[in-house]
Amino acid sequence: MKIPKFADLIIYEDDNLFVVNKPPFISSLDERGEGSSEISMLRLAKSYWEDAQICHRLDKETSGALIIAKNPEAYRLVSMQFERRQVKKVYHAVIEGTHVFDNLLVDLPILNTGKGTVSISRQDGKRAETWFQSLQYFKHYTLVECRPVTGRMHQIRIHLATQRASIAGDEMYKGKPVFLSQLKRKYHLGKDQEELPIMKRFALHAHELTFKVDAEKQVVVNAPYPKDFETLLKLLNKFDS
């Protein structure tokens, strides 16, 4: 995988922090148990700013806006806002099926079962709330805005799965990859060619963050779609609308 130039990922910067548009397939923090050669956003950030600290996490496959503090004070300020649920987070996802979500609230408690998986558990789970709004309809898919209030692991992914609206490509939660041959009539593969999915990951992107950089100033940061997400939407518009 080609590692992008870190400075090119920055979409907002001031004296205390910066926000990057995290590419997919890079972990937010160093992954435990893996060889130290594994690249992470934290390592890339430290090569740009020595005291860099990541203020929150995105799943490895998830792309989008990630806040990184330049000093301990900024880290505390942003972390507290996440803890108090004062950061407004907006994600975009492509989900399976046509679903009309009109400010739908899903408030199902999530239990972290360990080993990187979660489940819904009314008995032992922790409170989790996500709002969903449909943005664009296709024949077999829907582009949805997801606004998580809490920040549980895999929250958006499992909350969508409970609505029979798994994220495209999210096999952990019953989502299937999207292939061009499913969308395009008379699609032909060359002899001995194996068809690859349009996206090699689940279709989830951290699109927007609203937070305070000091007591007075609030910022809204938008992260443009990465190439794979954009391509999927372009092909859905062309062949599935």
N, C-alpha and C positions, 0 to 999 in steps of 0.2 A: 504494500500500500504506500502511495506517495504521501509523505507528510507535508502538509501545507506550510508556507512561511507564516510564522506565528503572527507577525505584525499585520498580515493581510486578513487575519480572522477578527481583528478588533473592530467593533461597531460602535463603541462608546469609550471615552477615556477622560478622566480628570486627574487631579493631584493625588486622590486617595484610592481610586479603584478603576477597573476597566471591565468591559463586558465583551465577550467573544461570541462569535457564531460557531459553536462547537461542531466539527464535522462528525458524521457517524463513524462507528467502529473504533473510537478512541475513548478509553475509560476516563472518568473525571479524575479519579485518584489512582495511585499505584495499586494494582490488584495483588492481594495477598496470595502467597504460594506460587506465584508465577515468577519466572526468571526475571531478573532485574532489567532485562533488555526491553521488556514491554513498555511501550511509550504511553504516557498519560497526559491529560491536559495540565495537571499540576507540574509535571516535568517541563513541558513546553513553556508554561507560564513562568517558571523559575529561570529559564534561560533568557527570558525577556525582562523580568523584574525579580531580583534575587529574593525579596521577602514576600513574594506572591503567596496568597492563601485562597483556596477555593471556598466560596461561601455556601454552596449547596451542590447537589449532585444531579446529573442526568444519567440515565441508563446508557450503557456503552453504545447501543444501536441508535439511541435518540439523538437527533441533531438539534441545534438551536442555542438560544441565549443562555449564557453561563456567566455569573458575576464572580469576579476575582478581585480580592482586596490587595492593596499595595502595602498596608501597614496594619498592626493589630487593632487600632481604634476603628478603622473602616470595617475590618472583619467582624468586630463585635457589633457595630451598628447594623450591618446587613443581617448578620445571624439572628440578632434579636427580632428584627422585622419578620424574618421567616418563622421564628418561634412563635411570635404573637399573631401570625397570619395576616400581616399587614402588607405583604408583597402580593400584588395582583399578577397572577400567572395565566397566560393564555397559550394553549397548545392547539395545533391543528393536526387532525388525524384523518386518514382515509379508512373508512370502515366498510365491512361487507354488508350488502343489502341496501335497500332504500329505506331510510328511517327519518321520520319527521320528529325531530327533537326540538320542541319550542320551550327553551329554558327549562329543560328537564333536570330535576335534582335527584342524583343517586346518592343516598346516604347509608351505605352498607359498611359495617365495621370490617376492618382488614386485620388478619392475623399473619404475622411473619412466621412462616413455618421453618425458616432456616434453609440453608443451601440454595439461596437465591430464588425461592418461590414463596408465594403468598396464597392465602385462601380467604374466603368470606366466612366470618364466624361471628354470629350475633352474641354468642356466649363469651368468647375469649378475645375477640378482635378489638382493635382500637378504632375510635371514631374516625370516619373518613367521609368526606363530602366532595362531590364534583358536580358542576353544572354543565349541561350539554346543549348546544345550539347547532342545528343543521345549517350549513352555509350553501352547499351546492349539491344537487341531486344528479346522479347518473342512473343508467338502467340497472346496474348491479352493485353500485357502490354509492357512498355518500361522503362528502367532505364535511367534517364536523369541527366546531370550535369546542374545546374542552377547558373549563376553568376550575381547576382543583382549589378547594379552600384549604384543605389539610395537605400534608406532604408525605403520605405513606408510600412505601416501596410499591412500584407497579400499579399505583392507584388508578390511573386513567385506564390502563390496559385491562385490569380485572373488572372495573366498573362497567366498561363497555361490553365486556364478555357477558356480564349478567343480563344485559339487554338484548342478547343474541345479536350483537353488533361488534364482533371481534375486529380488531385492527387488521387490515390486510397485511399478510406476511407474519403475523404474530403467532407462530405455531405453539408457543407455550400456553396461549389462551385460545386455542382452536381456530386461529386465523390462518387462511391459506395464502400462499404467494400468488401474485397476479402474473399471468403469462399473456403475451400478446396474442397467442393463438386462440385464447378464450374470447378476446375482444374483436379481433379482426377476421372477417370472413375471408375464405380462400387464402388463409395464411399457410405458406409452404416452407418447411424446413429443408435445407439441403441434405443430401444423403449423408448418413453417419454423423449428422449434427445433433447436438443435444440442446434443447431450448432452455435458456436461463430465464429466471423471473425478471420482470421489469425492475423491481427493487430487490436487492439482496438482503433486505432487513424489513422490520415492520415499519409501517408508514406513520411515524409520529415525530412531530417537530415542535420544539419550544419556540413559539412565534413571537411572543411579546412579554416583557416584564415591566411593571411599574413599581418603583420603590423610591425611598428617600436617600439622597446622598449626604444630607445634613439635616438639621432641625427644620430648616425652611424649604430647601429645594427638592422637588420631586422630579424624577426623570422617567420617561417612557422610552424603552428601547425596543426596536423591531429587528428581528433577525430574518433576512430573506431566506426563502426555501433553498435548500441545497439542490444540486443538479438532479439527483435521482428522484426526489420528491416532485420537482417541477416536471420532469419527464413523465412520471406516472400521471399527473393531472392533465398534461398535454395530450397523452394517448387516450385517457378516459374522455376528454372533451371531443376528441376526434372520432373515436370508435364506440363509445358507450353512452353517448348523450341522446 
